Amino acid sequence: MPKGVYKRTKEMNTGKYERTKEMKRKMSIAQTGKKHDIGYHTIHKRAHKADPKPIDNKCQLCDKVADKEGKTKLVHSNKDHTYRMPINPDEWWWIHQSCHLRYDWTPERRKEQADKIRGENSLMRKPKIKEKRWTPERKKEQSEMMKKNPPMKNPEIVKKWKKSWTLEKRKEQSERAKKQWTPEKRKEQSEKVKKAWPPERRKKQSERMKKKNKENNPMTRPEVIEKANKTKRKNRANKSRKLIETEAINSAQLIYWLK
């Protein structure tokens, strides 16, 4: 470094904000939540002496050396978050960082923290409860609405559709498709599919899909089969009635003309 470029001053060494006793006391209260002379770091130092790290390097919560991510680092934490003095080693334990977060931030504690934040910041909105969009009741209502007012019979919807899909736009779309999917490209795509899906693989896949469909097919359930049989019987009865009515009408017409 050339001389005289960066001059060292007392402000750079000491810093702009010095940590006074009052500032340290406020920081300890904010971190521990207790008003005492001992700070957050000193409590942990004393806890390390009273409850040293285990020799096995095992987590005292999951009884494993490494967590799911493969990390072996252990953290010294307080079980109750009370930081009582004098220090009791039964109130402290050595656990992984992931276990520490999972133990501390339970769903109940998360809700409490969220309520506190919402109370402080009234502008924050509560999360909306996601309801089931397509319930069976809503499906019935939608089907009835579609039967009463089908979209293609509505003149306003038809006008919008005609404006959006003019003949010129349709021609442009067809030309784009022809340019993208030339006969050479189609042949290449078909060859790729044949290589990827030979007949042996197709047979295996079809057998797997048949097994899955049998297990998850609703038509195999007895309730569904009964409903299907009832509908078939109703349809047969309606067809037989219609045939009888047509035969009766034809016979009546013949008798009238013969007279």
Secondary structure per residue as TSV (DSSP state, phi and psi in degrees):
chain	resnum	aa	ss	phi	psi
A	1	M	-	360.0	135.0
A	2	P	-	-70.9	148.1
A	3	K	T	-74.1	147.5
A	4	G	T	83.3	-1.3
A	5	V	S	-81.3	-52.1
A	6	Y	S	-114.1	111.3
A	7	K	-	-92.6	125.6
A	8	R	-	-80.3	128.5
A	9	T	-	-122.3	171.4
A	10	K	H	-68.7	-32.6
A	11	E	H	-63.5	-39.1
A	12	M	H	-68.5	-36.7
A	13	N	H	-72.8	-47.5
A	14	T	H	-79.1	-33.7
A	15	G	-	94.9	162.3
A	16	K	S	-72.5	-42.6
A	17	Y	S	-110.3	114.3
A	18	E	-	-87.2	143.0
A	19	R	-	-84.1	99.3
A	20	T	-	-82.8	176.0
A	21	K	H	-65.4	-39.6
A	22	E	H	-64.7	-40.8
A	23	M	H	-66.2	-41.1
A	24	K	H	-64.3	-38.2
A	25	R	H	-65.6	-41.7
A	26	K	H	-64.1	-39.3
A	27	M	H	-65.3	-39.3
A	28	S	H	-67.0	-38.7
A	29	I	H	-64.9	-40.6
A	30	A	H	-66.6	-35.1
A	31	Q	H	-83.1	-40.7
A	32	T	H	-96.8	-27.7
A	33	G	-	80.0	8.9
A	34	K	-	-121.5	140.8
A	35	K	-	-94.4	92.4
A	36	H	S	-144.6	167.6
A	37	D	S	-71.8	-26.0
A	38	I	S	-80.0	139.5
A	39	G	-	-87.9	179.2
A	40	Y	H	-65.5	-45.1
A	41	H	H	-72.2	-36.3
A	42	T	H	-66.8	-35.3
A	43	I	H	-62.2	-43.6
A	44	H	H	-67.0	-36.4
A	45	K	H	-63.8	-43.4
A	46	R	H	-66.6	-35.7
A	47	A	H	-66.3	-35.7
A	48	H	H	-62.0	-38.1
A	49	K	H	-70.6	-41.9
A	50	A	H	-72.4	-37.1
A	51	D	S	-128.3	84.7
A	52	P	-	-70.2	168.2
A	53	K	-	-67.4	139.8
A	54	P	-	-67.2	150.9
A	55	I	T	-71.9	-33.0
A	56	D	T	-72.1	-15.6
A	57	N	-	59.2	35.5
A	58	K	-	-101.1	144.7
A	59	C	-	-72.1	133.8
A	60	Q	T	-80.8	-0.9
A	61	L	T	-102.0	-48.0
A	62	C	T	-103.3	-5.7
A	63	D	-	56.7	42.4
A	64	K	-	-134.4	154.2
A	65	V	S	-76.6	-43.3
A	66	A	S	-119.0	148.8
A	67	D	-	-86.0	-167.6
A	68	K	T	-64.3	-33.4
A	69	E	T	-82.3	-5.0
A	70	G	-	88.2	12.7
A	71	K	-	-89.1	138.7
A	72	T	-	-109.9	-0.1
A	73	K	-	-69.1	136.6
A	74	L	E	-110.7	146.1
A	75	V	E	-121.1	140.4
A	76	H	E	-94.0	117.7
A	77	S	E	-134.9	159.1
A	78	N	E	-92.5	137.3
A	79	K	S	-71.9	-44.0
A	80	D	S	-96.5	-7.8
A	81	H	S	61.8	32.9
A	82	T	-	-101.6	-30.6
A	83	Y	-	55.5	53.0
A	84	R	-	-71.9	149.7
A	85	M	S	-122.3	136.8
A	86	P	S	-70.0	162.0
A	87	I	-	-74.7	132.7
A	88	N	-	-109.6	120.3
A	89	P	G	-65.2	-18.6
A	90	D	G	-71.1	-20.7
A	91	E	G	-87.6	-0.3
A	92	W	E	-122.4	153.4
A	93	W	E	-154.3	160.7
A	94	W	E	-104.3	118.6
A	95	I	E	-140.0	166.2
A	96	H	E	-69.1	160.7
A	97	Q	H	-65.6	-39.6
A	98	S	H	-66.4	-40.8
A	99	C	H	-66.3	-36.0
A	100	H	H	-61.9	-45.8
A	101	L	H	-66.7	-40.5
A	102	R	H	-67.2	-35.3
A	103	Y	H	-73.8	-41.6
A	104	D	H	-75.2	-48.2
A	105	W	S	-94.0	74.8
A	106	T	-	-76.9	163.6
A	107	P	H	-60.2	-32.6
A	108	E	H	-66.8	-43.2
A	109	R	H	-67.3	-34.8
A	110	R	H	-63.3	-40.8
A	111	K	H	-64.1	-43.1
A	112	E	H	-60.5	-43.6
A	113	Q	H	-65.1	-39.8
A	114	A	H	-65.8	-39.0
A	115	D	H	-64.8	-38.5
A	116	K	H	-62.8	-44.3
A	117	I	H	-65.2	-40.1
A	118	R	H	-66.4	-35.4
A	119	G	H	-66.3	-38.5
A	120	E	H	-72.1	-43.2
A	121	N	-	-108.4	97.5
A	122	S	T	-71.3	-16.7
A	123	L	T	-73.4	-20.0
A	124	M	S	-68.6	132.9
A	125	R	-	-91.9	149.0
A	126	K	-	-72.7	147.4
A	127	P	-	-67.5	137.5
A	128	K	-	-74.8	137.6
A	129	I	-	-79.5	123.6
A	130	K	-	-79.5	111.4
A	131	E	-	-88.0	161.5
A	132	K	-	-69.8	120.3
A	133	R	S	-70.5	-47.7
A	134	W	S	-111.2	77.2
A	135	T	-	-77.1	162.0
A	136	P	H	-59.8	-34.2
A	137	E	H	-65.5	-42.3
A	138	R	H	-68.2	-34.8
A	139	K	H	-62.1	-42.5
A	140	K	H	-62.3	-44.7
A	141	E	H	-61.0	-42.2
A	142	Q	H	-65.9	-40.3
A	143	S	H	-65.4	-40.0
A	144	E	H	-64.1	-40.7
A	145	M	H	-63.8	-40.3
A	146	M	H	-68.2	-34.4
A	147	K	H	-69.3	-41.4
A	148	K	H	-70.9	-47.1
A	149	N	S	-124.5	80.4
A	150	P	-	-65.3	144.9
A	151	P	G	-67.2	-34.8
A	152	M	G	-74.9	-15.5
A	153	K	G	-91.6	-10.1
A	154	N	-	-77.9	120.5
A	155	P	H	-65.4	-32.9
A	156	E	H	-65.3	-43.1
A	157	I	H	-66.4	-38.4
A	158	V	H	-64.9	-40.0
A	159	K	H	-63.6	-44.0
A	160	K	H	-61.6	-41.8
A	161	W	H	-64.3	-40.9
A	162	K	H	-67.0	-37.2
A	163	K	H	-67.8	-41.5
A	164	S	H	-72.0	-38.6
A	165	W	S	-112.8	78.7
A	166	T	-	-79.8	172.1
A	167	L	H	-64.7	-37.3
A	168	E	H	-64.7	-42.2
A	169	K	H	-66.0	-38.3
A	170	R	H	-64.3	-41.9
A	171	K	H	-62.5	-41.9
A	172	E	H	-61.6	-42.1
A	173	Q	H	-64.7	-41.7
A	174	S	H	-65.8	-39.1
A	175	E	H	-64.7	-40.1
A	176	R	H	-61.3	-43.9
A	177	A	H	-63.4	-38.8
A	178	K	H	-65.9	-39.1
A	179	K	H	-68.1	-41.5
A	180	Q	H	-69.8	-43.8
A	181	W	S	-110.1	79.4
A	182	T	-	-77.2	163.0
A	183	P	H	-60.3	-33.1
A	184	E	H	-65.6	-41.9
A	185	K	H	-66.6	-37.6
A	186	R	H	-64.0	-41.4
A	187	K	H	-63.1	-42.0
A	188	E	H	-61.5	-41.8
A	189	Q	H	-66.0	-40.1
A	190	S	H	-66.0	-38.9
A	191	E	H	-64.5	-40.6
A	192	K	H	-61.0	-42.2
A	193	V	H	-66.1	-40.7
A	194	K	H	-64.2	-40.0
A	195	K	H	-66.9	-41.6
A	196	A	H	-72.5	-34.1
A	197	W	S	-121.2	79.3
A	198	P	-	-70.6	167.4
A	199	P	H	-60.3	-33.7
A	200	E	H	-65.0	-43.0
A	201	R	H	-67.2	-36.2
A	202	R	H	-63.3	-40.6
A	203	K	H	-63.2	-44.5
A	204	K	H	-62.0	-42.6
A	205	Q	H	-66.1	-39.4
A	206	S	H	-64.6	-40.3
A	207	E	H	-63.6	-41.5
A	208	R	H	-63.3	-42.7
A	209	M	H	-66.9	-36.2
A	210	K	H	-63.4	-42.5
A	211	K	H	-62.2	-44.9
A	212	K	H	-63.7	-40.6
A	213	N	H	-65.8	-37.0
A	214	K	H	-64.0	-40.1
A	215	E	H	-70.9	-41.4
A	216	N	H	-102.4	7.5
A	217	N	-	-77.9	124.0
A	218	P	G	-69.9	-19.9
A	219	M	G	-70.9	-14.5
A	220	T	G	-81.7	-11.9
A	221	R	S	-74.6	146.1
A	222	P	H	-67.4	-34.2
A	223	E	H	-62.7	-43.4
A	224	V	H	-69.0	-37.1
A	225	I	H	-65.2	-40.8
A	226	E	H	-62.1	-43.2
A	227	K	H	-63.3	-40.9
A	228	A	H	-65.0	-40.1
A	229	N	H	-64.7	-38.3
A	230	K	H	-63.5	-43.5
A	231	T	H	-64.8	-38.5
A	232	K	H	-63.0	-42.5
A	233	R	H	-63.1	-42.0
A	234	K	H	-62.6	-42.7
A	235	N	H	-64.4	-40.5
A	236	R	H	-64.2	-41.9
A	237	A	H	-63.6	-42.0
A	238	N	H	-63.7	-41.0
A	239	K	H	-64.0	-42.3
A	240	S	H	-63.9	-40.3
A	241	R	H	-62.2	-43.2
A	242	K	H	-63.1	-40.7
A	243	L	H	-63.8	-41.9
A	244	I	H	-62.8	-43.0
A	245	E	H	-63.6	-42.9
A	246	T	H	-65.9	-39.5
A	247	E	H	-65.2	-39.4
A	248	A	H	-65.1	-39.5
A	249	I	H	-67.1	-42.2
A	250	N	H	-64.3	-40.4
A	251	S	H	-65.7	-39.0
A	252	A	H	-65.5	-39.4
A	253	Q	H	-65.3	-40.6
A	254	L	H	-63.1	-42.3
A	255	I	H	-62.5	-39.8
A	256	Y	H	-65.6	-41.9
A	257	W	H	-73.3	-31.1
A	258	L	H	-68.3	-34.0
A	259	K	-	-63.9	360.0
